[in-house]
Amino acid sequence: MPADDSTTVRLRLIDTELADPWAEFHQVLDTRRTETDVFFEGVVPDGLTDDERRTVRQALAGMLWSKQYYYLDVER
């Protein structure tokens, strides 16, 4: 890909075959964004500036991602 160019890669992980897997792509993406916004509204503390809210959201997102990757078995 040339410098200063861009491309979009769409990936959909699903366990069934669909006739047109991209038919509802934007609808599903918008739904997931809304769900994420609702989740973080309940987690990020009130009284923060917009910049602070974005920083906390990014930090928590990173923690959630790595929690999925670095599984800790407490009972073990």
Sequence and secondary structure as in RCSB ss.txt:
>XXXX:A:sequence
MPADDSTTVRLRLIDTELADPWAEFHQVLDTRRTETDVFFEGVVPDGLTDDERRTVRQALAGMLWSKQYYYLDVE
R
>XXXX:A:secstr
  TT          SS  SSTTTTHHHHHHHHHHHHHHHHHHHS SS  HHHHHHHHHHHHHHHHHHHHS   S 
 
